[in-house]
């Protein structure tokens, strides 16, 4: 979602003001035109000047103010919408917004069977309590930001990422085959593990475990999450810093 604070947005306000003012002038001239034939030349020129300048003097400022306020209200509405949908720490979707968007895709699949495939990942930071205990909660927050941004930077256009728990992230990959989904999951895991953290003399190996499920046919969010979470538990039990997958394809 992009806020309309660009010069283009301001141009629309000026263009709307100009068009509205021209319209008001045209209406005024049209209404007064029925009396023009009865006027002397001097009276006609005076009426014409008033019909043009009066709407310009009154309508233009009012229209500009109205359109400017409407633009500010639209920007404020967008800002509120972003705040409502976004996790304020990691700047990815919050749990509710992530689930809502995945559910919307899965419902759309019912009408478009050609899109009825994809993958669902659950990504969890390894030994996150150790990070908080060793470096403090502020550094732990930085670790979450790094993980979130690394995930975002590893995805395709149209993929969805959200923070679904304290140190747990969800990723939805529409129309991704299993090989592609595993490749993305491994790319995320490797990039996070290769990150220098924190940028001080003390270092800590940052890593994540990933559980994933690929699907085909009709599915619901809760079922995909349950299977991916089971795979995540398997990755954690198997030593962490690894990817585990199952396939629910029809």
C-alpha positions, 0 to 999 in steps of 0.5 A, spaced: 500 500 500 502 506 497 501 513 500 499 518 495 504 523 498 507 524 491 507 530 486 502 526 482 497 527 488 498 534 489 497 535 481 490 532 482 488 537 487 490 542 482 487 539 476 481 538 480 481 545 482 482 548 475 476 543 472 471 545 478 473 552 477 472 552 469 465 548 470 463 553 475 464 559 470 461 555 465 455 554 469 455 562 471 455 564 464 450 559 461 445 562 467 446 569 465 447 568 458 439 568 457 440 576 459 445 578 455 441 580 449 438 585 453 444 588 455 448 594 452 455 593 450 458 596 457 453 592 461 455 586 457 462 586 458 461 588 466 456 582 466 461 577 463 467 580 467 463 578 473 461 571 471 468 569 470 472 573 476 466 571 481 467 564 480 474 564 480 475 568 486 470 564 490 470 557 487 477 556 486 479 557 493 474 553 496 475 547 491 482 547 492 481 547 500 476 541 499 480 537 495 486 538 499 482 536 505 480 530 502 487 528 500 489 529 507 483 524 509 485 519 504 492 519 506 490 519 514 486 513 512 491 509 508 496 510 514 491 507 519 490 501 514 497 500 514 498 501 522 492 496 523 495 491 518 502 491 520 506 489 525 509 495 528 516 492 530 518 488 523 514 492 518 511 485 515 503 483 516 501 482 523 498 475 524 490 477 523 492 480 516 496 475 514 491 469 515 486 474 512 490 474 506 491 467 505 484 465 507 482 470 501 487 467 496 484 460 498 477 462 497 479 465 490 482 458 488 475 455 489 473 459 483 479 458 479 482 451 480 488 453 475 491 457 481 489 451 486 497 450 488 502 453 493 506 453 499 506 455 506 512 456 510 512 457 518 519 460 520 522 460 527 528 463 530 532 458 533 534 459 540 531 466 541 531 466 548 538 465 548 539 472 544 535 476 549 538 473 555 545 474 552 544 481 549 538 484 551 531 484 548 533 490 544 538 486 540 533 481 540 528 486 537 533 487 532 534 480 530 527 479 529 527 485 524 533 482 520 529 476 520 523 479 517 527 483 512 531 477 510 525 473 508 522 479 505 528 480 500 528 472 499 521 472 496 518 473 489 513 478 487 506 476 490 508 472 496 506 474 503 509 474 509 507 476 516 509 475 523 504 470 526 508 469 533 513 472 538 519 470 533 515 466 528 513 468 521 509 465 516 510 465 508 505 464 503 507 462 496 502 462 491 502 457 485 509 455 488 511 447 486 515 443 492 522 444 489 521 452 488 518 452 495 524 448 498 529 453 494 526 459 497 526 456 504 533 454 503 535 461 501 531 464 507 535 459 511 542 460 508 541 468 508 539 469 515 545 464 517 550 468 513 548 474 517 553 478 521 549 479 528 550 483 532 554 488 529 559 488 535 565 484 538 560 479 541 557 475 535 551 470 535 550 465 530 543 467 527 539 461 524 532 459 523 528 453 522 523 452 517 517 447 516 513 447 510 507 444 506 506 444 499 498 443 497 494 442 491 486 443 491 482 446 496 485 447 503 484 452 509 489 456 513 488 452 519 490 445 516 496 448 512 499 451 518 498 445 522 502 441 517 507 446 516 508 447 524 509 439 525 514 440 520 517 446 523 517 441 530 521 436 526 526 441 524 527 443 531 527 436 533 532 434 528 538 440 530 535 446 528 537 451 522 534 446 517 528 445 512 523 440 513 517 439 508 510 435 507 506 435 500 498 435 501 498 436 493 492 432 490 
